[in-house]
Amino acid sequence: MPTYEQVFENNQQWLTEKTRTNKDFFKELAKGQNPEYLYIGCSDSRVTAEELMGAGPGEVFVHRNIANLVNATDLNVMAVINYAVRHLGVKHVVVCGHYGCGGVKAAMQPVDMGILNPWLRNIRDVYRLHKDELNAIEKEEDRYNRLIELNVQEQCFNVIKLASVQQEYKKKGFPIVHGWVFDIKTGNLIDLKLDFDKLLKDIEEIYSLG
């Protein structure tokens, strides 16, 4: 792990490498951004959006929070999604969870987590919605991993419920919403292959804002 001073040394090395192959790299970068992806992920320090996607600066618009939640009362994530969809015109919105998520694991424990309680309640609600499936899983690690997947799915639902997403999709045919899980043990990025068109149709019966 780099020291505080080494962070700035690393920055200069990165700068040198970028301008070595393209002397106008930062001039071009400063002109603006045109990302095709909005990535909503966990704040876990082991899961970095651009690196696991193989993307560079300007290619991914990123929002991260504990357990990759999309909560309608969280003005931060709401503002990020609105800006990405309506102003940047992203074509894909990705909710990416990861196995080994501490936030999801904490939500599975009957323990008072203090200020985290209202945040983790969103994950406990996901457990409540799927408790029959989850309680039927005998092995705790498998149940934990399944809740991580179901949490991603539910957050994708929450994205699709938004007026900005529904309206932009009707006008342009995008953004498409995807659910991913990153496996820290193997490095694999797993597409949950959610049927976006079906999810949108199901959600519009109740949450249509288009």
LUMGU-795489 format. One line per field, with one value per residue (C-alpha): chain; residue in one letter; x, y, z. Coordinates in steps of 0.001 Angstrom, whole numbers, plus 524288, in hexadecimal, padded with zeros to 5 digits. Example, Ala and Ser with C-alpha at 12.3 -4.5 7.8 and 13.67 -1.06 7.14 Angstrom:
2
cadena: c(A_A) $
residuo: c(A_S) $
x: c(8300C_83566) $
y: c(7EE6C_7FBDC) $
z: c(81E78_81BE4) $
//
This chain:
210
cadena: c(A_A_A_A_A_A_A_A_A_A_A_A_A_A_A_A_A_A_A_A_A_A_A_A_A_A_A_A_A_A_A_A_A_A_A_A_A_A_A_A_A_A_A_A_A_A_A_A_A_A_A_A_A_A_A_A_A_A_A_A_A_A_A_A_A_A_A_A_A_A_A_A_A_A_A_A_A_A_A_A_A_A_A_A_A_A_A_A_A_A_A_A_A_A_A_A_A_A_A_A_A_A_A_A_A_A_A_A_A_A_A_A_A_A_A_A_A_A_A_A_A_A_A_A_A_A_A_A_A_A_A_A_A_A_A_A_A_A_A_A_A_A_A_A_A_A_A_A_A_A_A_A_A_A_A_A_A_A_A_A_A_A_A_A_A_A_A_A_A_A_A_A_A_A_A_A_A_A_A_A_A_A_A_A_A_A_A_A_A_A_A_A_A_A_A_A_A_A_A_A_A_A_A_A_A_A_A_A_A_A) $
residuo: c(M_P_T_Y_E_Q_V_F_E_N_N_Q_Q_W_L_T_E_K_T_R_T_N_K_D_F_F_K_E_L_A_K_G_Q_N_P_E_Y_L_Y_I_G_C_S_D_S_R_V_T_A_E_E_L_M_G_A_G_P_G_E_V_F_V_H_R_N_I_A_N_L_V_N_A_T_D_L_N_V_M_A_V_I_N_Y_A_V_R_H_L_G_V_K_H_V_V_V_C_G_H_Y_G_C_G_G_V_K_A_A_M_Q_P_V_D_M_G_I_L_N_P_W_L_R_N_I_R_D_V_Y_R_L_H_K_D_E_L_N_A_I_E_K_E_E_D_R_Y_N_R_L_I_E_L_N_V_Q_E_Q_C_F_N_V_I_K_L_A_S_V_Q_Q_E_Y_K_K_K_G_F_P_I_V_H_G_W_V_F_D_I_K_T_G_N_L_I_D_L_K_L_D_F_D_K_L_L_K_D_I_E_E_I_Y_S_L_G) $
x: c(80000_805CD_80903_8027A_80E6C_80F21_8014C_8060D_8121C_80941_800EB_80CB2_81091_802B4_802B7_80FA9_80AD8_7FE45_80506_80FDD_80630_7FD89_802D5_7F51E_7EEBD_7EB01_7E72D_7DDA6_7D8F2_7D624_7CCE0_7C21B_7BD1C_7B4D3_7B3AB_7AACB_7A9FF_7A4C0_7AA72_7A3E0_7AC63_7B0AE_7BA56_7C2A9_7D0E2_7D339_7C942_7CD5C_7C438_7CD77_7D7BF_7CEB7_7C822_7D4E7_7D037_7D7B6_7D54E_7C8D4_7C2B5_7BAF7_7B2B8_7B3B3_7ABBE_7AF69_7A95D_7A879_7A272_79F71_791E9_78892_77FDF_775A5_7783A_786CE_78827_79628_79339_786C8_78E6D_79905_78F3F_78798_793C8_7995B_78CC7_78784_793CF_79EB8_795D1_79BE9_79787_79975_7969D_79DA0_79B1F_7A6DA_7A770_7B241_7B3A4_7B94F_7B19D_7B2A5_7A65D_79DF8_7A424_7A17F_79351_79217_795F4_78BDF_794BB_7929D_79BAA_798B9_79866_79959_78C31_78394_78D13_78E04_77F49_77E81_78610_77E07_771FD_777DB_779A8_76B78_766AA_76E58_76EB4_76898_772FB_77E03_779E1_77959_787F7_78F00_79CF9_79ED7_7A8D1_79FC8_79478_79D2C_7A162_79363_78F1E_79A00_79472_78676_78A8E_7906F_783D0_77B79_78416_78281_773CC_77591_77CF2_77261_767D0_76D6F_766B4_77390_776F2_76968_767E5_7756C_773B3_766CF_76CFF_77A0A_77983_78376_78861_78800_78945_7925E_7956F_7A34A_7AA91_7B953_7BF7E_7CAF5_7D062_7D1D1_7D1A7_7C635_7BBA8_7AE89_7A2F8_79654_78FCA_783C4_77918_77842_76CA3_764BC_76896_764C3_757A9_754D2_758BD_750EB_74449_74635_7516E_74F10_75391_755E0) $
y: c(80000_80D34_81768_824AB_82A59_81EFB_821BC_82E56_827BC_81D76_82850_82E23_820E4_81ED0_82C60_829A6_81CA9_8227B_82DBF_824F1_81DEA_829CA_8374A_83D22_83302_83C97_84762_83E06_8390A_846E8_84960_84187_83402_82AF7_81E37_81352_80D0A_8111F_807DF_80700_7FEC8_7FC40_80504_7F91F_7FCAD_7EFB8_7F262_7FD49_7FFC1_803C6_7F99E_7EDD2_7F2BA_7F5B1_803A4_81054_81E6C_8241F_816F2_813FA_81CF6_81750_81779_80EFF_80CE7_80243_7F61C_7FCEB_801A8_809C1_81013_81A07_8222B_82307_82FC8_82C90_8206D_82697_83254_829BC_82160_82D2B_83422_827FA_82473_831C8_839C3_83032_826F6_81A7A_80E4F_804B4_8059C_7FB00_7F740_7EF2C_7E7E0_7DEE0_7D24C_7D4B5_7E163_7E5E6_7EE24_7E2A4_7D9FB_7E427_7E4D2_7D62C_7D765_7DA83_7E500_7F36E_7FA71_8081F_81265_807AB_801E1_809C3_80754_7F8BA_7F7D8_7F8C4_7EBF9_7E5BF_7E936_7E1BB_7D612_7D73F_7D741_7CAED_7C44A_7B786_7B59B_7BA0A_7B23D_7A5F7_7A73F_79F1F_7A3D3_7B151_7B5CB_7B1D3_7B90B_7C4EA_7C4AC_7C31D_7CEEF_7D6B8_7D2ED_7D5CF_7E2F3_7E693_7E26D_7EA9E_7F693_7F4D3_7F50A_801C6_807AD_803B4_809C5_8175A_820CE_8250A_8171A_813C6_8205C_8200F_811D7_814DE_8201E_81A0F_80B64_80CA6_80BE7_7FD4D_7F91A_7EDD4_7E648_7E171_7DAB9_7DB23_7CEE5_7D3B0_7C5EF_7C37E_7D101_7CD3F_7D70A_7D016_7D507_7D128_7D21B_7D943_7DA49_7E91E_7E9C7_7E08C_7E79F_7F4AA_7EF5E_7E97C_7F5DA_7FEDC_7F882_7FF5F_80901_80E77_81C9A_81DC0) $
z: c(80000_7FC40_8066B_805A1_7FED5_7F54E_7F0B6_7EA7A_7E4F7_7DEF0_7D944_7D269_7CD00_7C803_7C1E8_7BB26_7B5DA_7B07B_7A994_7A47A_79BA6_79934_79C41_79B5B_7A43C_7AF02_7A597_79F39_7AC6C_7B0F4_7A596_7AC1E_7AED3_7A6A9_7AE51_7A9A2_7B715_7C43D_7CE64_7DBB6_7E48A_7F264_7F974_7FCE3_7FA4C_7F34E_7E8A8_7DF5D_7D3FD_7C91F_7CC35_7CC57_7BFD4_7B8E5_7B6BB_7B665_7BAAA_7B4EB_7B1B9_7BE24_7C6B1_7D470_7E0ED_7EC96_7F9EC_80430_7FDEF_7F0E9_7F4E2_7ECA6_7F6C3_7F275_7FEAD_7FBC2_7F44A_7F0DE_7E8CF_7E36F_7DE85_7D8A1_7D128_7CC68_7C797_7C12B_7BA38_7B65D_7B443_7B12A_7A9A4_7AEB3_7A778_7B28C_7C11A_7C8BB_7D6D4_7DB21_7E7F3_7EC78_7F3F3_80162_8030C_8112A_81045_80C27_8167D_82110_81CD5_81EFA_82D43_837DF_83D7A_84031_8369D_83B68_830C2_82682_82A7C_82111_815E1_81851_819C0_80AE9_809E4_814A7_80CB7_80151_80A67_80EC6_800B7_7FD9F_80AEF_80669_7FBFE_804E2_810D3_80874_805BB_80FFF_80E82_81450_80A29_7FF07_80577_80738_7F8EA_7F45C_7FC4F_7F5CE_7E87B_7EC8E_7F208_7E4D4_7DE45_7E777_7E579_7D6C8_7D915_7E083_7D504_7CB65_7D400_7D19B_7C860_7C248_7BE71_7B94F_7B194_7AB7A_7A7A9_7A0DB_79960_795C8_7983D_7A32E_7ADCE_7B004_7BE41_7C1B9_7CE25_7D07F_7DB83_7DD12_7E2D2_7EADC_7EC9F_7DE0D_7D7D1_7CF34_7CBBC_7CB2C_7C34F_7CA21_7BCC0_7C16E_7B729_7B685_7AD47_7B5E2_7C258_7BC60_7B7F6_7C558_7CC73_7C38A_7C831_7D53E_7D3E2_7C63A_7C5DD_7B741) $
//
